[in-house]
Each structure stands twice: as C-alpha cells, then as structure tokens.
Amino acid sequence: MNTLPLRQLCAYRAMHDGFSRCGLDLDAFLLGEGGVASLEAVLPAETLADLFDAAWRHAVARTQDPAIGLRMTPRQPMIGLGGMAHLVMAAPDIRTALQRLERFTGVISPTTAMSVQLTAHQVRVGVEVSPGARPAASQRYDFMAYTVLQGIWWLLGQQMWPERVFCPFPAPEDTGPWEKAYGAPVQFGAAVYAMDFPRRLLDMPVPTADPMIADLSEQLAERLIAQQGGSLVARVREAIARQLSRGDPRREQVAAELRMSERTLQRHLSDQGTSFQDLVDETRRETARRLLEAGGATPTEVSFALGFADPSTFYRACKRWFGCSPSEFRCTH
C-alpha cells in the first residue's frame, strides 16, 4: 500500500535525478504520456509499478540504450533513501546497514523489496520489484540494483565489487555494459536479480556510524512503515521467490521470516486485496515467464526451479497462465 504523494516517494526522487542526468524530463513524461494528473497524487502500488515501468520504456525509446538503467543512477546514491538515509549511514557495519535496508525497503519504495542471504563464504544481496499489469522493465531492476551497489561503495568510502551478478532477463546482444558496471560476470536468465559478495563485506565498518542517530532513525522508519503498509506484498513476493527452488512455499515460513504470525500475515494481505496463494501463483508466473524467455533452462528445469513436484503440474500451470504449453510459449517468445 502507498500513502505518500508521488513527489515525496524516494524512488521518484532517485529516478528524477537519474533522468535529468541523461537530459530526460521525468515530470513531463509522467504528466503527459504517463497520465498522472498531479505529482501530488497518491497512487496505488500497482499503478506506481506500471508508471515506473512505462517511464523506463520511454527512456529506452528516447536513448536507444537498453543499459540506460545502469547509467541513470543518482549522482548521490543516498538520495534514493530520502529521509531513511540516516538509517544506514548511522549503522556500525555493512551487515547492519543491509539488514536495515532489507527490513525497511517498503518505506523507501512501495514497489521494491531487498533481500540479504548468507552462505558459508558469500552474502547475496537481492532486489525484487513488484510488477504491475505487465512484466517489470529490466531497466527498473538495473537502476535499483546498481544504486544499491553504489550506495554500498559510498558507505564504505571504497569500491567493493561483487563476485558474480544474476539477472532475471534474457542476455542482450552486448553484455559489456553490465559486466563493466558490476566488474564481475553476469548470469542472465537467472531466477532473481542479485549480487554475490565475499562474506567479509558484512563486517566492514561504516565510517559515519552513530548509535543515537541510528536508534532515532529506526523509530521513524517503524512509524512510517506502519503508515504505508510496509510494501508487504513486495516483501512477501520476494520471500516466496527465495523459497521456490526448495519446493512449494509455505505461509508459516514466510510469516516467520517477516517476523509476524500467520494470522497477521493473512489479515494484512487480505486488507490489500490479495492472499498468500495468489502471490505464490503470481511469483511463479513471472519467474516462469522470465526463465522461458531467457531460454537457458529446459521446461523440466524451470518446473523444479518453480518448486513444482512434477513437470505435469508446471505444464497445467502454463496452460492456465499463458494459454499454451511451456514449449509453445518459448517458440512464440
């Protein structure tokens, strides 16, 4: 749920700065082709997702640059956090900064979610954006993920390159801009948009750490996220996406991950006009679309990546989602 005017959204401010850097007028597009009556309008999250996607497609059409999302990150990456910048700038280390971003992304953008996953040797920082009526524009993912990377650099006062990047879109003809931007191999056609860093990143100190400011900022974020509804749908979708490859996502596991009871999760989703099972189906549909369009995995592999018990269940789901079988979908896309 979104309760803030468009002009006050951190995502809008960051995009506005990036568009200006490339000589594009975001406001003119929003108030013209975008059909927005006023920049003071309070728009539903689903409408915002479609509006932001349309803006990125407009930028690509104007510049003929499919990598424009990487080039239009704001001049100061903290601008994308708005009043929540102090929340991460005051953190003692990158671990805490990332955990706060993961928890409070909904305050920054009602259409975006972040995730932080740990393994024995790596930390994976993921970005998920909520789709509207159409699949999300790849540039919207590029913009958010690369802004996060530049934000990490800014917090550290030095560049810390990812070891590998995953992108859930088909590989472009020229992958050079992505590999140059991230300084790492980029795997296209992946299930998520994520960056893998060495685990030592988490313990690196933030020079601007301040416990008092951190505490005040967290209290403010808690109030704001309660007012906005916390971008709960985006957070649930992101949690579901992490569970897909392990089988059928379970509501109790997602509720535990989001630090709430199943009953509370169910009530909040109902208030926003959806349900856990609806979000599982939507997340599977969008992931299936990306993987099938990317062409890097067989239908059987896609089936297991989506958490289906057997390929026949995936086949029936594709017929329901797209009106055709997985193989037919791939041939026509």
Summary of the structure (lengths in Angstrom):
residues: 333
radius of gyration: 19.3
end to end distance: 32.7
largest distance: 58.1
contacts: 1099
relative contact order: 0.11
helix: 59%
strand: 9%
